[in-house]
Amino acid sequence: MKQDVRIGLIGTGFMGRSHAMAYHAVPFIFPAAARPVPELVADVSEEAARAAAEATGFRRATGDWRELVRDPAVDVVDITTPNSLHKEMALAAIAAGKHVYCEKPLALTATDALEMTQAAEAAGVKTLVGFNFLKNPAAGMIKRIIDDGGLGDIVHFRGAFDQDALADPSAPFSWRFERAVAGAGALGDLGAHIISLAQYLIGDIDEVSGQINTRITERPVAGGAAGYGDKAAPDAPMRAVENEDEAQFIMRFASGATGTIETSRIATGRKLWLSYEITGTAGAVFFTQERMNEIKLYRADDPAGQQGFRTILTGPAHPHYANYFPIPGMGLGYNDQKVIEAHELIEAIAGDGPLYPDFRAGWKTCRVVDAVLRSAEERRWVRVGEV
Ligand SMILES: NC(=O)c1ccc[n+]([C@@H]2O[C@H](COP(=O)([O-])OP(=O)(O)OC[C@H]3O[C@@H](n4cnc5c(N)ncnc54)[C@H](O)[C@@H]3O)[C@@H](O)[C@H]2O)c1
């Protein structure tokens, strides 16, 4: 039996619950591996934290995240709070010698993300950013196909992350629309995910040219509303939206490949259109998270008359899938990606192995976001190294 790794979870909202669920599932899905122990949970009040601890099986609760960071029984600090809190919490955790698992985007700016990266590297702690879509067995398989040369030389990456979760103008104002708390809008929230996939699959992005747009410029303020799925009263006061609803950019990778990324939080009809098509000299691949258990693969050397995109259902031959099922086509869901992510975190800490995407990878994603924002503001191509 490998060592147990004790978790301190900060935040118990949308993502906090998903992480808590993952910790419980890890020993079932990866029984031979190191186990996470849900030790201590923190939220804004003692009461909220205690309720969450009872619901999620954490042993102890606190209303003060600093207490959690200092706690000697916590090995890894898991940060699932709004974006503006990531930096302060991560730096405190690193200073206390803890490993850090942080939700995306890593920070409000690339400058902050670099400071966090350098602090973690200097302290020698493990870090992981919650870009869970990289953990889908389909994404792992696509990476293998590319790395094995199955698509030939990569020519182009066409990516998108579109959702309509906030397309309704009466969806209330939340922290996601506030620059000081969220940073960028759709680009930092959704775009960061597809940027992280582009970097994972193709490599570093060197240069971007983009535009951003805020279509719904004010939203109703509803007391206590957390955002998704909430409704404001018709007579609610309005508050100005401070970041973009949508962004589009073209880019050049260090490898010489070209690409485009579009992202929108108001894309009517799209629920989880995290999608990408990668074109190579010997083949192509298409994936969308709305069909997250399917890979569409095209091989240029298929016989004439039989060429076309074939559908491959994920199965035991794909990374991590066999831990779930011995049969292809059973299908994983969103939370399973978090289970794989949590497993990789715990294994890397217990076995002192590598972890990806770490803070350095998270910083590179923030750099692309900042470069697109600068490009949009100054209406020119921006080298990512400039920011
Ligand atoms: N990886 C993904 O797919 C994904 C999906 C959604 C959100 N996220 C990221 O997760 C993070 C949280 O988003 P969310 O949707 O869960 O938000 P949320 O608003 O649902 O939850 C935030 C939680 O943090 C708590 N919190 C706020 N301030 C705190 C403080 N000072 N001390 C302790 N707890 C505090 C809140 O009470 C709440 O429990 C964000 O960075 C977001 O970008 C990632």
PDBQT file of the ligand as one rigid body, heavy atoms in Angstrom, charges set to zero:
ROOT
HETATM    1  N1  LIG A 401     -12.141  22.906 -14.202  1.00  0.00    +0.000 N 
HETATM    2  C1  LIG A 401     -13.364  23.242 -14.520  1.00  0.00    +0.000 C 
HETATM    3  O1  LIG A 401     -13.999  22.667 -15.411  1.00  0.00    +0.000 OA
HETATM    4  C2  LIG A 401     -14.026  24.370 -13.753  1.00  0.00    +0.000 A 
HETATM    5  C3  LIG A 401     -15.426  24.526 -13.783  1.00  0.00    +0.000 A 
HETATM    6  C4  LIG A 401     -16.001  25.544 -13.008  1.00  0.00    +0.000 A 
HETATM    7  C5  LIG A 401     -15.187  26.396 -12.258  1.00  0.00    +0.000 A 
HETATM    8  N2  LIG A 401     -13.841  26.235 -12.276  1.00  0.00    +0.000 N 
HETATM    9  C6  LIG A 401     -12.965  27.114 -11.478  1.00  0.00    +0.000 C 
HETATM   10  O2  LIG A 401     -13.127  26.779 -10.105  1.00  0.00    +0.000 OA
HETATM   11  C7  LIG A 401     -13.020  27.945  -9.290  1.00  0.00    +0.000 C 
HETATM   12  C8  LIG A 401     -14.294  28.065  -8.452  1.00  0.00    +0.000 C 
HETATM   13  O3  LIG A 401     -15.405  28.156  -9.315  1.00  0.00    +0.000 OA
HETATM   14  P1  LIG A 401     -16.834  27.610  -8.851  1.00  0.00    +0.000 P 
HETATM   15  O4  LIG A 401     -17.686  27.587 -10.064  1.00  0.00    +0.000 OA
HETATM   16  O5  LIG A 401     -16.675  26.378  -8.034  1.00  0.00    +0.000 OA
HETATM   17  O6  LIG A 401     -17.273  28.827  -7.914  1.00  0.00    +0.000 OA
HETATM   18  P2  LIG A 401     -18.396  28.822  -6.801  1.00  0.00    +0.000 P 
HETATM   19  O7  LIG A 401     -18.781  30.253  -6.649  1.00  0.00    +0.000 OA
HETATM   20  O8  LIG A 401     -19.438  27.797  -7.092  1.00  0.00    +0.000 OA
HETATM   21  O9  LIG A 401     -17.618  28.311  -5.486  1.00  0.00    +0.000 OA
HETATM   22  C9  LIG A 401     -16.598  29.054  -4.863  1.00  0.00    +0.000 C 
HETATM   23  C10 LIG A 401     -16.439  28.547  -3.438  1.00  0.00    +0.000 C 
HETATM   24  O10 LIG A 401     -15.383  29.270  -2.809  1.00  0.00    +0.000 OA
HETATM   25  C11 LIG A 401     -15.833  29.700  -1.531  1.00  0.00    +0.000 C 
HETATM   26  N3  LIG A 401     -15.064  30.864  -1.092  1.00  0.00    +0.000 N 
HETATM   27  C12 LIG A 401     -15.111  32.124  -1.575  1.00  0.00    +0.000 A 
HETATM   28  N4  LIG A 401     -14.274  32.921  -0.884  1.00  0.00    +0.000 NA
HETATM   29  C13 LIG A 401     -13.678  32.142   0.055  1.00  0.00    +0.000 A 
HETATM   30  C14 LIG A 401     -12.722  32.384   1.078  1.00  0.00    +0.000 A 
HETATM   31  N5  LIG A 401     -12.212  33.602   1.284  1.00  0.00    +0.000 N 
HETATM   32  N6  LIG A 401     -12.340  31.356   1.881  1.00  0.00    +0.000 NA
HETATM   33  C15 LIG A 401     -12.848  30.103   1.679  1.00  0.00    +0.000 A 
HETATM   34  N7  LIG A 401     -13.771  29.816   0.724  1.00  0.00    +0.000 NA
HETATM   35  C16 LIG A 401     -14.174  30.834  -0.076  1.00  0.00    +0.000 A 
HETATM   36  C17 LIG A 401     -17.318  29.990  -1.758  1.00  0.00    +0.000 C 
HETATM   37  O11 LIG A 401     -18.049  30.115  -0.530  1.00  0.00    +0.000 OA
HETATM   38  C18 LIG A 401     -17.691  28.769  -2.572  1.00  0.00    +0.000 C 
HETATM   39  O12 LIG A 401     -17.895  27.636  -1.742  1.00  0.00    +0.000 OA
HETATM   40  C19 LIG A 401     -12.803  29.108 -10.250  1.00  0.00    +0.000 C 
HETATM   41  O13 LIG A 401     -11.436  29.409 -10.320  1.00  0.00    +0.000 OA
HETATM   42  C20 LIG A 401     -13.318  28.588 -11.585  1.00  0.00    +0.000 C 
HETATM   43  O14 LIG A 401     -12.701  29.184 -12.701  1.00  0.00    +0.000 OA
HETATM   44  C21 LIG A 401     -13.246  25.221 -12.993  1.00  0.00    +0.000 A 
ENDROOT
TORSDOF 0
